Amino acid sequence: PGGKKMVLRQPLMRTSVATLVLGISLPLVTSFSFPGVLPGSALRRDVNVMGAVGRALPRTAARCNAARSMVMADDAAPATVQEPFVAAGMTVENFWERCVGTWTGLRSSHSIAFGQIEQVNSDMKIVRCGDDDEELIQICKTYGYTPSDCVSILRVSWESTSDWDDHEKVTEGSSVVALVKTEGNTKGKVLRSKGYTEEIPAAGDWIMKDDGSFYMKTIYSGTGAEETFWFPTPDLRMRTSCILSQGGKGVTTATFTTEIRQKEKA
């Protein structure tokens, strides 16, 4: 009582930013008056806000339209989806080509005969090998094949550290591995210049399975070995192996190995 009341002029319905962006209309007040700060003053101040909004509206609308266009363009663009890796149906050539590279491996071995666990860390490098390699020529000659009979030729080099007997033992070596097809595209002979359980030239049998795993079995003079390799991902190779007793009638050691591909530095 005794004070002056604020007087609001009639709001006008104008196009607002909300109309452009959200599609709804909100009233904008064109101006309003309020009394002066001094008591009893008859001074009334008018503030025009429509002019400022009117000047800012074209710029704001343009930015909103640009943003809407970007969103619509993103929605229209097809999303890039990476195809999942599928090993099933892989050919033997594809399988061994995937083996080429540098790998870091961890092998856990259970010696059933000694009741002991062994852990082996290894660094391995697998490269393509030419058909003029001396070791390849010799191993082919030993088992009655020629280098031209081989569908895949690789050289495997490794350095490994074992914790057997509670002390580290470092071993290293290299072997040529060559595959020959004998029964269609899924079976054949594997030739190695140095065997898995005995460091002598060896020949075994291999099978390329429908699920993408590679199996091979080799019988040596005193022992034998069964091995299965597979790729859960392009850069992770796994394998299991059983070392067999003489004649292949029993298992003396069972192992599980994981090998991770090392990416080359750019």
C-alpha positions as CSV (number, residue, x, y, z in Angstrom):
1,P,0.0,0.0,0.0
2,G,1.2,3.5,-0.9
3,G,3.8,2.0,-3.3
4,K,3.7,2.0,-7.0
5,K,2.8,-1.2,-8.8
6,M,4.7,-2.7,-11.7
7,V,2.8,-2.3,-15.0
8,L,3.2,-5.0,-17.7
9,R,2.2,-4.3,-21.2
10,Q,0.2,-6.8,-23.2
11,P,2.5,-9.6,-24.4
12,L,2.7,-10.2,-28.1
13,M,2.9,-13.6,-29.7
14,R,6.1,-13.6,-31.7
15,T,8.2,-16.3,-33.4
16,S,10.7,-17.5,-30.8
17,V,13.8,-19.7,-30.8
18,A,11.6,-22.4,-29.2
19,T,9.3,-22.2,-32.2
20,L,12.2,-22.8,-34.6
21,V,13.8,-25.6,-32.6
22,L,11.0,-27.3,-30.7
23,G,8.0,-26.3,-32.9
24,I,6.1,-24.6,-30.1
25,S,5.1,-21.0,-29.6
26,L,5.8,-19.0,-26.5
27,P,4.8,-15.3,-25.9
28,L,7.6,-12.8,-25.9
29,V,7.1,-9.6,-23.9
30,T,7.9,-6.6,-26.1
31,S,8.5,-4.2,-23.2
32,F,7.8,-3.6,-19.6
33,S,7.9,-0.6,-17.2
34,F,8.9,-0.4,-13.6
35,P,9.1,2.6,-11.2
36,G,12.2,4.5,-10.5
37,V,14.4,3.6,-7.5
38,L,13.5,6.8,-5.6
39,P,10.4,6.7,-3.4
40,G,7.5,8.7,-4.8
41,S,9.2,9.2,-8.1
42,A,6.8,9.4,-11.0
43,L,9.6,8.3,-13.3
44,R,8.8,5.2,-15.3
45,R,11.5,3.4,-17.2
46,D,10.7,1.4,-20.3
47,V,13.0,-1.4,-21.4
48,N,12.6,-2.7,-24.9
49,V,13.7,-6.3,-25.1
50,M,12.1,-7.2,-28.4
51,G,14.8,-5.3,-30.3
52,A,17.6,-7.3,-28.8
53,V,15.8,-10.6,-29.4
54,G,14.9,-9.6,-32.9
55,R,18.5,-8.8,-33.8
56,A,19.8,-12.1,-32.2
57,L,17.0,-14.3,-33.7
58,P,18.4,-14.7,-37.3
59,R,21.8,-15.7,-36.0
60,T,20.3,-18.1,-33.5
61,A,18.0,-19.6,-36.1
62,A,20.8,-20.1,-38.5
63,R,22.9,-21.9,-35.9
64,C,20.0,-24.2,-35.0
65,N,19.3,-25.0,-38.6
66,A,23.0,-25.9,-39.1
67,A,23.0,-28.1,-36.0
68,R,19.8,-29.8,-37.2
69,S,21.3,-30.5,-40.6
70,M,24.4,-32.0,-39.0
71,V,22.3,-34.3,-36.9
72,M,20.2,-35.4,-39.9
73,A,23.4,-36.0,-41.9
74,D,24.8,-38.2,-39.1
75,D,21.6,-40.2,-38.9
76,A,21.5,-40.7,-42.7
77,A,25.2,-41.8,-42.9
78,P,25.6,-45.6,-42.7
79,A,27.3,-46.8,-39.6
80,T,30.6,-48.7,-40.1
81,V,30.4,-52.1,-38.4
82,Q,33.4,-54.3,-38.2
83,E,32.7,-57.8,-39.2
84,P,33.4,-60.3,-36.4
85,F,36.3,-62.7,-36.8
86,V,35.2,-66.2,-37.9
87,A,37.7,-69.0,-38.0
88,A,35.4,-71.7,-39.3
89,G,35.9,-72.6,-42.9
90,M,39.5,-71.4,-43.0
91,T,41.8,-73.1,-45.5
92,V,45.2,-74.6,-44.4
93,E,46.9,-71.9,-46.5
94,N,45.0,-69.1,-44.7
95,F,45.7,-70.6,-41.4
96,W,49.4,-70.8,-41.7
97,E,49.6,-67.4,-43.4
98,R,48.0,-66.0,-40.2
99,C,50.8,-67.5,-38.2
100,V,53.4,-65.3,-39.8
101,G,54.6,-62.6,-37.3
102,T,56.2,-62.1,-34.0
103,W,54.6,-63.8,-31.0
104,T,55.0,-63.8,-27.2
105,G,53.9,-67.0,-25.6
106,L,53.1,-68.5,-22.2
107,R,53.0,-72.3,-21.9
108,S,51.8,-74.3,-18.9
109,S,52.9,-77.9,-18.9
110,H,51.7,-80.7,-16.6
111,S,54.2,-83.5,-16.4
112,I,52.0,-86.4,-15.5
113,A,55.0,-88.7,-15.1
114,F,56.8,-86.5,-12.6
115,G,53.7,-84.8,-11.1
116,Q,55.2,-81.4,-11.7
117,I,54.0,-78.1,-13.3
118,E,56.3,-76.2,-15.7
119,Q,55.9,-72.7,-16.9
120,V,57.6,-71.6,-20.1
121,N,57.8,-68.0,-21.4
122,S,58.8,-67.7,-25.1
123,D,59.4,-65.2,-27.9
124,M,58.8,-66.6,-31.3
125,K,59.2,-65.3,-34.9
126,I,57.5,-67.0,-37.8
127,V,58.5,-66.0,-41.4
128,R,57.9,-67.3,-44.9
129,C,60.6,-69.5,-46.2
130,G,61.7,-69.9,-49.8
131,D,61.7,-73.2,-51.7
132,D,65.4,-72.9,-52.1
133,D,66.1,-73.2,-48.4
134,E,68.7,-75.9,-47.7
135,E,66.9,-77.3,-44.7
136,L,63.7,-77.6,-46.7
137,I,65.4,-79.3,-49.6
138,Q,67.0,-81.8,-47.2
139,I,63.8,-82.6,-45.3
140,C,61.8,-83.0,-48.6
141,K,64.5,-85.4,-49.9
142,T,64.4,-87.4,-46.7
143,Y,60.7,-88.1,-47.0
144,G,60.3,-88.4,-50.7
145,Y,58.9,-84.9,-51.6
146,T,60.1,-81.9,-53.5
147,P,59.7,-78.2,-52.4
148,S,57.2,-77.7,-55.2
149,D,54.9,-80.2,-53.4
150,C,54.6,-77.9,-50.4
151,V,51.6,-75.6,-50.1
152,S,53.0,-73.7,-47.1
153,I,56.7,-73.2,-46.0
154,L,57.6,-71.4,-42.8
155,R,60.6,-70.9,-40.6
156,V,59.9,-70.8,-36.9
157,S,62.5,-69.4,-34.5
158,W,62.1,-69.2,-30.8
159,E,63.8,-68.4,-27.5
160,S,62.2,-69.7,-24.3
161,T,62.7,-69.6,-20.6
162,S,61.6,-72.5,-18.3
163,D,61.2,-72.6,-14.5
164,W,61.7,-76.4,-14.4
165,D,63.5,-77.5,-11.2
166,D,63.1,-74.0,-9.7
167,H,65.7,-72.4,-11.9
168,E,65.5,-70.7,-15.2
169,K,66.6,-72.6,-18.3
170,V,66.9,-70.8,-21.6
171,T,66.6,-72.6,-24.9
172,E,66.5,-71.4,-28.4
173,G,66.2,-72.9,-31.8
174,S,64.9,-72.8,-35.3
175,S,63.0,-75.2,-37.6
176,V,61.5,-75.3,-41.1
177,V,57.9,-76.4,-41.2
178,A,56.4,-77.4,-44.6
179,L,52.9,-78.7,-45.4
180,V,52.1,-81.2,-48.2
181,K,48.5,-82.1,-49.2
182,T,47.8,-85.8,-49.7
183,E,44.0,-86.1,-49.4
184,G,42.2,-83.1,-50.9
185,N,42.5,-79.8,-49.1
186,T,42.0,-81.0,-45.5
187,K,44.7,-83.7,-44.9
188,G,48.3,-84.1,-45.6
189,K,51.9,-84.4,-44.3
190,V,53.8,-81.9,-42.1
191,L,57.5,-82.0,-42.5
192,R,59.8,-80.5,-39.9
193,S,63.6,-80.1,-39.9
194,K,63.5,-80.3,-36.1
195,G,60.8,-82.1,-34.2
196,Y,58.7,-81.0,-31.2
197,T,59.7,-83.6,-28.6
198,E,62.8,-84.9,-30.3
199,E,65.3,-82.5,-32.1
200,I,65.5,-84.6,-35.2
201,P,63.8,-84.3,-38.7
202,A,60.2,-85.5,-38.5
203,A,57.2,-86.1,-40.6
204,G,53.6,-86.2,-39.3
205,D,50.0,-86.1,-40.4
206,W,47.8,-83.0,-40.3
207,I,44.1,-82.3,-40.6
208,M,42.4,-79.0,-41.2
209,K,39.1,-79.1,-39.5
210,D,35.8,-77.4,-40.4
211,D,35.9,-75.3,-37.2
212,G,39.2,-73.6,-38.3
213,S,41.5,-75.6,-36.0
214,F,44.6,-77.4,-37.2
215,Y,45.5,-80.8,-35.8
216,M,48.7,-82.7,-36.3
217,K,50.2,-85.9,-34.9
218,T,53.8,-87.0,-35.1
219,I,55.3,-90.3,-34.0
220,Y,59.1,-90.2,-33.2
221,S,61.4,-93.1,-32.5
222,G,60.8,-93.0,-28.7
223,T,57.8,-90.7,-28.2
224,G,55.0,-89.0,-30.0
225,A,53.0,-85.7,-30.0
226,E,49.5,-84.6,-30.7
227,E,49.0,-80.8,-31.2
228,T,45.9,-78.7,-32.0
229,F,46.2,-75.0,-33.0
230,W,43.4,-72.4,-33.3
231,F,42.8,-68.7,-33.5
232,P,40.1,-67.2,-31.2
233,T,41.0,-63.8,-32.7
234,P,43.4,-62.7,-35.5
235,D,46.1,-61.8,-33.0
236,L,45.6,-64.6,-30.4
237,R,46.7,-68.1,-31.2
238,M,46.2,-71.0,-28.8
239,R,47.4,-74.6,-28.8
240,T,47.2,-77.7,-26.8
241,S,49.6,-80.6,-27.0
242,C,50.0,-84.1,-25.5
243,I,53.4,-85.8,-25.4
244,L,52.8,-89.5,-25.9
245,S,54.7,-92.4,-24.5
246,Q,56.5,-94.8,-26.8
247,G,54.1,-96.3,-29.3
248,G,51.6,-93.5,-28.6
249,K,49.7,-95.6,-26.1
250,G,49.8,-93.1,-23.1
251,V,50.2,-89.4,-22.3
252,T,53.2,-88.3,-20.3
253,T,52.8,-84.5,-20.5
254,A,49.8,-82.2,-21.3
255,T,50.3,-78.5,-22.2
256,F,48.3,-75.4,-22.9
257,T,49.8,-72.4,-24.7
258,T,48.6,-68.9,-25.5
259,E,50.5,-66.8,-28.0
260,I,49.9,-63.0,-28.6
261,R,50.9,-61.3,-31.7
262,Q,53.3,-58.4,-31.2
263,K,52.5,-55.4,-33.4
264,E,55.3,-53.9,-35.4
265,K,56.2,-50.4,-34.4
266,A,55.5,-47.8,-37.1
